[in-house]
Each structure stands twice: as structure tokens, then as C-alpha cells.
Amino acid sequence: MVAANPVNYGKVFKLSCAEALAGGLHILGYEEQAEYIMSKFKWGSNFFELNKEAFNLYRGCKTPKELEEQAELGRYLHTKGID
């Protein structure tokens, strides 16, 4: 996932605690709760837009290994400028 917070904007896996929690909730299907957490920040809604594709990829994972593989692929593509 990519940070939307003003300190680490655009950095892969440099999430604030709120972003990490909201990201996990969103992946697990608790979108309402994730959106509530991020609604407390001006930049909160941008977090979901930046990570839309990642959420879709992660949601399809069935095992921790699959999740790890998707995360590594995402990190690689992001460093190469492929989103």
C-alpha cells in the first residue's frame, strides 16, 4: 500500500498507524469502519483512491504467502514506476 499522509505521501509501506489499520480493515471487508477512521484526516479519502488496485489484489489472497507475494509484486512495480 502507498501512504497518503503528508509526511510520507507516495511512499510504499510507509503508512501511518491510521492508514495501516484502515487498510487492514478495508482488505478484510470492513470498508465502513476503514472510511470512518480515515474521515478524521483531510487526506483520508485519498488513501483509498491511491490504494484501490492494491485492495483489489489483496482481497483475492487466500493465504499469508499469497498476500506477501502480492505485496512484493506491488513494491517492485511501484519502484519501476508501473502502477
C-alpha positions in Angstrom: 0.0 0.0 0.0 1.1 3.6 -0.6 0.9 6.3 2.0 -1.4 9.3 1.6 -0.3 11.1 4.7 1.5 14.4 4.1 4.8 13.1 5.7 5.2 10.0 3.6 2.9 10.7 0.6 3.5 8.3 -2.2 5.9 6.1 -0.3 5.3 2.3 -0.4 4.7 0.7 3.0 5.4 4.0 4.9 1.9 4.1 6.4 0.7 6.0 9.4 -0.9 3.8 12.1 -4.3 5.1 11.0 -3.6 4.1 7.3 -2.3 0.6 8.4 -5.4 0.0 10.5 -7.8 1.3 7.8 -6.0 -0.7 5.1 -6.3 -3.9 7.1 -10.0 -3.3 7.8 -10.7 -2.4 4.2 -9.0 -5.6 2.9 -11.0 -7.7 5.3 -14.2 -6.2 4.1 -14.8 -3.6 6.8 -15.0 -0.7 4.4 -17.3 1.4 6.5 -15.1 1.2 9.6 -12.0 1.9 7.5 -13.6 5.0 5.9 -14.7 6.2 9.4 -11.1 6.1 10.7 -9.8 7.9 7.6 -12.6 10.5 7.7 -10.8 12.1 10.6 -8.0 13.3 8.3 -8.2 15.8 5.4 -6.2 13.5 3.2 -8.0 10.3 4.3 -10.2 9.7 1.3 -7.1 10.0 -0.9 -5.7 6.9 0.8 -8.4 4.7 -0.7 -8.0 6.2 -4.1 -4.2 5.6 -4.1 -4.6 2.0 -3.0 -7.7 0.9 -5.0 -5.8 -1.6 -7.1 -3.8 -2.9 -4.1 -7.0 -3.5 -2.1 -8.5 -5.5 -5.0 -5.3 -7.6 -5.3 -5.0 -8.2 -1.6 -8.7 -9.1 -1.2 -8.2 -12.0 -3.6 -5.5 -13.6 -1.5 -6.4 -16.8 0.4 -3.1 -17.4 2.3 -0.5 -15.2 4.0 2.0 -16.3 1.4 -0.2 -15.1 -1.4 -0.6 -11.8 0.4 3.2 -11.5 0.8 3.7 -12.2 -2.9 1.2 -9.6 -4.0 2.8 -7.1 -1.6 6.3 -7.8 -3.1 4.9 -7.5 -6.6 3.3 -4.2 -5.8 6.5 -2.9 -4.3 8.5 -3.9 -7.3 6.1 -2.4 -9.8 5.9 0.9 -7.8 9.7 1.2 -7.7 9.7 0.7 -11.5 7.1 3.4 -12.0 4.4 0.9 -13.1 1.1 1.4 -11.4 
